[in-house]
Amino acid sequence: MERLGTDVVALTGSAGKTSTKDLIAQVLDRHAPTVWTPGSLNNEIGLPLTALRASAETRHLVLEMGARGIGHIRYLTGLTPPRIGLVLNVGTAHIGEFGGREQIAVAKGELVEALPSAEEGGIAVLNADDPLVRAMADRTKARVTLFGEADEAAVRAENVHLTETGRPSFRLHTPTGCSDVTLRLYGEHHVSNALAAAAVAHELGMPVEEIATALSEAGTLSRWRMEVTERPDGVTIVNDAYNANPESMRAALRALAAMGRAAQARGARTWAVLGKMAELGDASLVEHDAVGRLAVRLNVSKLVAVGDREASWLQLGAYNEGSWGEESVHVSDAQAAVDLLRSELRPGDVVLVKASRSVGLEQVALALLDTEGEVTGR
């Protein structure tokens, strides 16, 4: 991309890639013409298709890179060599395929290994709050900049809190100054995503005030990721059904709890409509049990576990944590979930819908927003 005068920014991580990519894209596009990965087209097909959209006017090319095994990101960086590489986190997504978090870290770190040296302008942007990511500083020749809530992070957040509606607000610190940010997105997990975007923007020369304004105005570009819609009757549907892993499931439940506090104070309820998290291997049942338990600890009013084996463990975890009884129910499929919710929802309730992509629970959210519609399949 050097002949086009385009800076290539690549990012990867176990959770939050697409949301962070969308934030980076919206921030940088205020600064100069930017092309970015649409949705989650982050593999060996989607990445070159995105790169081919760059023109002589493009100044920033933002590429999301996914991996299902060691060597995948190395291959992608060979197709479109980045100058700036961002690693968000190392979690448990696809752990059944990788075999462990250490193997995931090996795969994600291929991004920083591919960067040019510091002398050649290479920059590795790493999460200071994730030890496995922070350790990648030893695997790159590029200059390293850290983001996060740690004191030593060059780009960090202070005074983090949530508004009454569950939107994060914080004081953004960069090496060139500070500014206040209130995101339009929902959930505290987006603070880390916003800091990552701010770190990239800072490295590309944007002033902190412009970064803060762009972050505060940025919205959701990719569908079914914390899409929040209030129905005319006052029921709020949170469609986060594009995908799920243990980290993103915990983040979504915490966001639901934050969004629902005001509703619960008025006598309304929070609902977690959850399906299985795929590709967890031997950790699957334990992770589903843990999610069910977390729902209880966060004071979620109702859990609807959708599906077969893994869903039953979601319900079991909730029952064992709090002896919920009627507050936890297991239904066979998406249509059964819709039928239950249509009969039980009342004004002011907040409903989170989330599962792995293969489950197709977005149909539950869509059916609840179309009060006459049925689940149509995918």
N, C-alpha and C positions, 0 to 999 in steps of 0.2 A: 504493500500500500504506500510505500515511500514515494513512488513516482506520482501518486495522486496528491501527495502532501497531506495524507490522512493519518491521524493517530489511532492506532488500534488498541482498544481496551477490551481485555478478556476477563471474564469472571467465572468462578466456580464455587461450589460448596454443597453441603448435604441438604441444606434447607434455605429457603429465601432467595434462591438465585433469580427467579423470574421477577419477583417483587422488587429486588434491588436493581436488576437490569432496567426495569421500567422507571425507577427513580433516577438512575444515572442518565438515562436517555432524556428524560424531561428536563433535568437540570442542565445538561450539556447543550441541549437544543436551544436553550435561551442564549447560549454563548456563541454558538456557531453551528452551521448545518450538520446534522447528526443522523446517522442511519443505525438502526438497532435490530436485534433479533425479534421477530414477531412471536408472541406467545412463548412457547417452550420449544421452539424448533432449534434445539441445541446439539444436534448430532451431526454425523458426517454428511448428511443430506441438507439439513436446514442451514448449517453454518455457511457453506459456500454459496447457497442461494441468497443468503443475507448479504454476504460480501459482494456479490455481483450487483447489488443495488447501489453500491457506492459509485459516485461520479467525481468529476474533477472539482466540484463544489463542496464535496463532503469533507469535513474537517475532523469529525470523530466517528469512528465505527465501533459500536459497542456490541460485543459478542458473548452470549451466554454459552458456556461449555459444560455438557453433561458427560457422565462416565458410568459405565456398568462393569468396568474392569480396568485393571492396570494396563496402561498403554493407550487407552482411548484418548485422553487429553493430549498426550504427546503427539498423537496423530493429528488431532485438530489444530494444535499450534503449528504444525508443519504446513497446514493448508493456508492459514492466515496468521503469520507470526505477530504476536502482540508486542507493543512497547511497554504497556502497563498491564500488570496482572494482579487481579484481586481474588483473594481466597477468603470466603466468609466464615466457614465453620467446617468441622468434621463431626458428623453425627452418625446415626444408625440407618439412614436411608439406604436400601439395597444391601444391608449387611449380610443377608443370606447369600448374595452373590459374591461379595468380596471376602467374607470369612471373618471380618473383625474391623474395628475402628482403625487399627494400625495400618491395615492394608488400604483402607479408604484414604488415610492420610498420605500414603505413598502415591496413590493415584491422583489425588487433588494437587499434591505438590509438584506434579509434572508441569503445571502451569508456570510456576516461578522458576523452574529449571530451564524453561524455554526462553526466558526473557534475555534481552541483550544486557551487557554489563552496565554498571553505573556510568562509566566513561562514555558509553554509547547511548545513554539516555534511558536505560531500562529502569523501571520502578516496580517494586513489589509492594502491594498494599495488603497488609495482614492484620487479622483480628487479634488485638492484644489480649482479649479476654478468653481466648481459646488456646490452651497450651499446645495442642497438636498443630494448630495453624501458626502460632508464634514461633515454634521450633523450625518452621520452614525457612526462616531467615538464613539458616546455615546451608540451605540448598540452592541459593541463588547468587548470581554475580551482580544482580541489579541492586540499586539503592533501595533500602527498606523503609517504609513509613507505616506507622501503626495507627489503628483507629480502635475506639472502644471506650469503655468507662474507666479503664485503668489510668492512674495518674500519669504514667509515662507515655500514654498514647498522644501522638501529635495532634490528632483530631479526636476530640472526646466530648462527652455530654455531661452536664452537671444539672442538678435540680430537676431530675426526670420525674414527671408525674403524669397522671392521666386526667383528662377533662371528665366532666360528668357523663359524657357520651362515650368515653373509652378511647379518646384520641390522645396520642402522646404529645407532650409538650416538654421542651428542655432548652437549656442554654448551650449553644454550639460554640466550642472553642477550637480555633485553628491557630497555626503559627503566625497568622497575620491579623488576628482579631477575634472578636466574639459577636454573636448575634442570637436572638431568640427565634425558636422554631416551634410551631404547632402544626402537626401533620393532619392531613385530611384522612389518613388511613387509620385503621382501628387496631389497637393492641400494642402493648409495650415492646413486643418483639421487633416492631418496625423501627425502634430507635437505633438498633445496631445496623439495620439496613440503610437507614438515613445517614448514619455516620460513615459507612462505607462509601456511599455516593458522594458525600461531602469531601472525603479524603481524595477521591479520584478527581473531583472538580477542582479542589485546591491545587493538586499537582498540575492541572492543565491551565492554571492561571486565573481562575475565577475569584473575585473578591468575596469575602465572607458574607457581606450583606446580600449580594446577589444569590449566593448559594442558599442562604436561609430563606429568602423570598421564594426561590424556585422550589425548595423542599416543601414549604408551607402551602404552595399552590398545586403541587403534584397530586395526581389522582391514580386510580387503578386503570392500567391499560389492558391487562390480560384478564380474560373472563374467569369467573368462578374462583376468584381468590379474594376472600373477605369482601365479597360484594354485599353491600348492606342496602336493603330496600324496605321501606315502611309501607305496609298496605294501608288502604283507606280506613280499615277498622282499627288501626293502631298496632297491629302485630308486626314485628320487625323480623325479617328473614335475613340471615347471614349465610350466604352461599360461598362456602370455602371448600367445595367438593372437587376441585380439580385433581388434588392428590393429597396423600397423607403419609407421614412417617411419625415416629414417636416424638421428635422435637416439634414438628409443626402441629401435631395434635395437641400437645401440651400448651403451645403458644395460643392456639385457637380457643382452647377451653379457658385460659386465663383472660383472653380478650372477651369472651362471652360473659365471664363473671364480672369483669369491669363494666361492660355495657349494661349488664342487667341489674346492677346495684340500685340504681334509681327506680327501675321498674319494680323490683322486689319490694322496695320501700313503699310503693303504692299498691302492693298486693298482687302484682303480676308475677309471672314465673319465667325462669330461663329453662330452655329445652336444649339438650345436646342429642342430636340425631346422628349417630355414628355407625360407620361400617368398618370393615377390616382394613388394616394396614398391611400391604403386600410386601413380599420379598424380604421378610425378616428372619427366615430360616428357623433355627432352633430357638431363637429368642421370641418367636411370635406370641405364644400364649402368655408368657411372662409380661411382655410389653402391653398386650391388650388388657390383662388384669390390672397393670399399673395405671393405665388410662382410666379405667372404670373407677379405681380408688381415688384418682385425682379429681374426678368429677364430684365425688362426695365431699372431699376436703375443700373444694372451691365453692361449696354450697350451691351447685347447680340444682335446680328444682326437680327436673325430670331427665332421665336418660332413656333414649329409645335406641336399642342396639339392633341393627339391621343386618340380617344374613344368617350364616350357619355357625361353624365352629368358633371362629375368632370373635364373632359378635356375642356368643354365649359367654365367652370369657370376659368381655367388657362388662356384661351384666353381673357376672359372678364377682368381679373385682369390686363393683359398686356395692353389691350386697354384703360382701365380707367386710368392707371398710366401714359401712355405716348401718348395716341391717335395714336397708331402705324399704324393702317390701314393694309396695305399689308405686314408689317413685322410680323404679327401674323396670323396664319392660323389654322383652325380646320379641321382635316380629320377623317374619320370614323373608320379606322382600320390600322393595321400595313402595309398591302400591299399598301394602299393608301399613307402612309407616304413614303414607299420605292419608289413608282412611282414618287412622287413629288420631292424627293431628287435627284433621278437619272437624272431628267430633269433640276435641278437647280444648283447642286453642281459644283464648279469650283476649279481648283488647289489652294491649300493653305487654303481652308476652314477647320474649325474644328467643328466636329459634336459630341454633347453629346446625348446619348440615355439613358433614365432612367424612371422607373416606378416601381410600386409594382410587386411582383413576379407573381401575378395572371394575369397580362396583357400580359406577354410574349414578351416584346419589344426587348429582346435580338435578336429576329428574324430579327428586322430591322437592327441592327448592323451587324449581320452575312450576311444578304442579300447584304448590301452595300459593304462588303468586298469581296463577291462573285458577281462580277458585272453582271454575267449572271443568278444568282440564284433568286428564288422567295421565298416568305415567305411560309414555309412548315407547320407551326403549331407546337404544342408542344406535 
